[in-house]
Amino acid sequence: MTQLTDEPTSVEFTCNGAEKSVQVAGTWNNWAPEDLQFNGDCWSGFISLLPGTFQYKYIVDGVWLHDPSQRWADDGKGNINNVITVESKLVMFLRQKKIAELHQTARRMRKVQAEIRELKQWLGTPWHAEVQNLKLDPKAGV
C-alpha cells in the first residue's frame, strides 16, 4: 500500500503561444526551470511528481507567467502562481473503484425498474382471471 501512496505520478504540462522556449518551474524542485518541448502544436513535457499540492509558473520566452485558465493562488508575497494537486495512485484507484461500483449499481437499478414496469401491467388484474383462463379450479388448491 505504501508503494501506491508514495509513488510519483507523471504529470503533463502544456503551454501555447511561445516563439522560442517554454520552461516550467515549481515548488516541487525549488523553482528550478525545466524545459518543455515543442511538438508542432504546443509546448509540453511530462514531470514525475510525488503526491501533494504544488505551485508553479511557466517561463515563456524568458518571462515568468501563470496560466489564468488553470487554478491559481497568491503566494502571500505578491506572486500569482498556478496550483496543482497530485493525487496518490491509491486515491486514484479508490476513486475509479467507487465509480465502477456506482455504474454497477445504476445497471442494477435500470434492471429493477424494467422489472417493475413489466409487473405494473398486471396491477389491478384479478388473479382469478388467470386461473379461469387456464380452466383450473381455484378451490382445488392447484
N, C-alpha and C positions, 0 to 999 in steps of 0.2 A: 504494500500500500504506500509506503514512503516513496517508492520509486515514482508512483503516479502523482504524488503531491510535490515532489522536488525536481521533476524532470523539466528541462527547458522546452518551450514551445516556439516553433518557427512563426514569426510574425512578419507580414509583408507591409512595407512602407512604400507608398507611391506618391508621386508629385508630378504636376503638369506645369507647363509654361516657362521652363528654363531653357536658356540657349546654350550655356557652356557646361554647367555642372550642378549637381544636386547632392547634398550630403544630409544626413540626419544625425542628430546628437541628442542625448537624453541622460536622465538620471541613472539609467542602468549602467552607464560606463563613464560617469563623471563628466558628461558633456564633451566627450571626445568624438569629433565628426567621423562618420563612416560613409564611404562613397556609395551612391546609388548608380545603377547602370541604365543607360538609355536603351529602350527596346524597340524604338521606332514610333511608339505612340506616347509613351510617358517614361518617366524615370522611376525605377523600382528596385527593391532589394529586400532580401529576407534576413532577419536578425533573430537569433535564438535568445529568448528571454525567459527568465525564471518567473514563476507566478508572482504577481504583485501589481501595484499601481505605479506608473512611471510618468514623468513629464518629459516632453521632447519638443524639438523645433527642427525645421528644415533650414539648411543653408543653401539658398538658391542664388547661383552666380555670385557668391560671396556675401549675400545679405541674409541675416538671420530672420526667419519668418515663421509664423504659426499658420496652420491651416484653419481658416474660420469655419469651414464646413464640418470640421471634426470637433469633438468635445475639447474644451479648453478651460483654463483656470488662471487666475492671477497668483503668482508665486509669493506674494507678500512683499516683494522687492521692486514692484512696478513692472515686472515682466509678464507678458501673456504667453503661456506655454500650452501646447496640446497635452492632453492627458489620455493615457491608455491603461486599461486594466487587463492583465493577462491572467486567465484562469488556469488552475492546475488541470492536468489531464483527468484527474479523478473527478473534479467538479464537472468537467465537460461530459465525461462518461455517465455520471449520475443524471445529468440533465437529459441526455439522449435516451437513457433508460426510462426516465419518467415520461418523456414524450412518446416513446414506443408503447408504454403501458396505457397512456391516455388514448392513443389510436386504437388499441385493442379494446378498451372499454367502450369507445364510440362505436366500433364494429358490433360489439355485443348489444348495445342499446338499439342500433338500427335493426338488428335481427329480432329483438324482442318487440320493437314497435311494429315490424311486419307481421309477427305472430298475433299481436293484439288486433291489428287491422283485420286480419283474416278471421279471428274469433268474433269480432264485433258484428259480422254479418249474421251470426247466429243469435244475437241478442234479441229477446222478445219472441223467439220461435219456441213454442212449447215442445218439450222433449217427447211428449206422447205422439206428436205428429210424425216424428221419425219412426217411432215404433209401429204406428198404424201403416206407414208406407211399406214396412218390412213384413207386414202381416204377422206380427208377433203378439202374443197375449201378454199385456203388462202385468196381469195377475198371476201368471205362471212363474214369475221370478226369473225369466230368461232374459 
